[in-house]
Amino acid sequence: MDILTTIASSEPAAWLRGSFWAYPLVNAAHILGLALLIGAIVPFDLRLMGVVRKGRVRTLAGVLIPVAAWGLAIAAASGALLFIVKPVDYAQSDLFVVKLAVIGVGLINIGWVRSIPRWGELVQAEESILNPTEPNRKLRIAGALSIIAWITVLVLGRLTGYFI
């Protein structure tokens, strides 16, 4: 807890608490990051799951995955800044701790997707008779897990904001 108290008393934390504009702008950046992440990853995951059949996985991956990655980066950076304002309160919040665990699940899922051989086939190879553009069962499961994880992160984050 000493490190959390030190973080809370740091100059950046004091600046965020004391500035009229800084905290609301960081909060808005966090919401923007989440919007980009979820707004890009949900349609892509729906395509992986086969719920949406339009669009080649390769083409969608080239557009939506970078948007989701930027959204995740923005959300993580702004989330870290929001955390330093009340680190002790966040660390003591079960909602926040579970949110971090679910973020971990989402990140592990990303790694798992990239380790599935079919993933490489879908995003690297040209479409042909020998290379159909449909994801396999593992990718469908990963898509569903991704949607569940990132929407859970969103809900837990909003709940955390209301209770802290």
N, C-alpha and C positions, 0 to 999 in steps of 0.2 A: 504493500500500500504506500510505502514511502516514495516509490518512483512515481506513482499516480499523483500523489500530492505535489511532488516536484513538477510534474507535467502541468498540473492545474495552476501552479504559481508562475509558470514561465511567461515570458514577455508575449509570445504569440497568443497564448490563451487569454491573458489579460487584455490584449488588444482586441481580440474577437468579442470578449464580453463587454468591453467598453465602447466599441465603435457602433455608431448608429447604423452604418451600412454594411460593415464587414460580415457579421454573422448572417443577416438575411441573404446576402449575395452568395455566401458559401452554401447556405441551405438551398438556395435556388440552383446552384451548380450541382449539388447532390441530386436534386430532383431531376435535373436535365440528364445527368449521367444515368440514372435509373431508367428514365424514359428512353434514352438511346439504347441501353442494354436490353431492356425488356421489349421495346418496340421492334428491335431487330431480331432478337433471338426467338421470340415466340413464332413469327411467321416461318423462320428457317426451321425450327423444331417441328412445326406442323407439317412442313414438307418432308422432313426426315421420317416422320411418323406415317406418312402416306395420307394424312387427312386432307392435305392440299396436294394436288397432283400436277398443277401447272408450274412451269419453271424448272429448268435443269438445276440439279443440286450444285453443280460446278459454278454455274452463273450466279445463283443466289449466294453461294458461299463467298464468292469474290466480292460481293457488295455488302451483304448483311454481317458477315463475321467481322470485318474491320470496324463497322459501325458499332457492333456490340462490344468489341474490344476497347474502342475509345470510350464508350459509355461506362464500361467497367473501370477503366483507368480514372475517369473523371469522378465517378462515384466513390472509388477507393480514396483518392486524394482529398476530395472534399469531406468524405466521411471521417478521415483521420483528423482533419481540422475541427470538425464538429465534436469529435471525441475529446479533444484536449480541453474543451471548455468545461466539461464535467466528467473527467475520467473515472473518479471514484464512484460516482452514481452509475455510470454505464457499466463498470466492472462488477457492480453489485446487482445489476439487473439480469434476471434469468432470461428475459426476452432478448436482451442484447447478446448474451452469451450463446443462446441458441441460434440467433441470427448469424453470428460468426461461424458457428459449426455448420450451418446450412450453406454459407458462402463456401466453406471448405468442401462440402459435398459437391456444390456446383463446379468448383475448380477441378476437383478430382474427376468429375464427369467429363470435363473438357479434355483432360489427359487421356481418359479411357477412350473417348471417341477417336482421338488422334492415333490411338494404338490399334484400332480395328482396321485390318487390311482393306476392307471394303471402302472405308473412308478415303484412303489414298486413291483407290480406283475411281471413286466418284468425283473427286475434286481435281485430279490430275489428268486422267485419260480423256480423250475425245469420245464423244458418244458414237457408238456403232452397234451393229448387230451383236458383236461379241462382248460389248460392254454396255448392258442396259443401264439406265439411269436410276434404277430403283434401289433404295437403301435396303439392307438386310435386317433381320430381326433385332440384332444387337443395336444397330443404329436407331431403329424405331424405339426401342426401350430407352436408349440414351436420350433421345429427343423428348420423350415423356418425362423422364427424370429431370431433365434440364428445365422444362416448363414448370414442373412442380417446385424445384429448388428455387429458381429465381423469383417466382411469384411469392413463395413463402418468405424469401428474404425481404421482398417489398412489404408484405403485410407485417412481418415482425419489426421491420424498421419503422413503419408508421406507428405501430402500437408502442414501440419503445419511445418514440418522440412524444406521444401523448402522456405516458406514465412517468417520464423523467423530467 
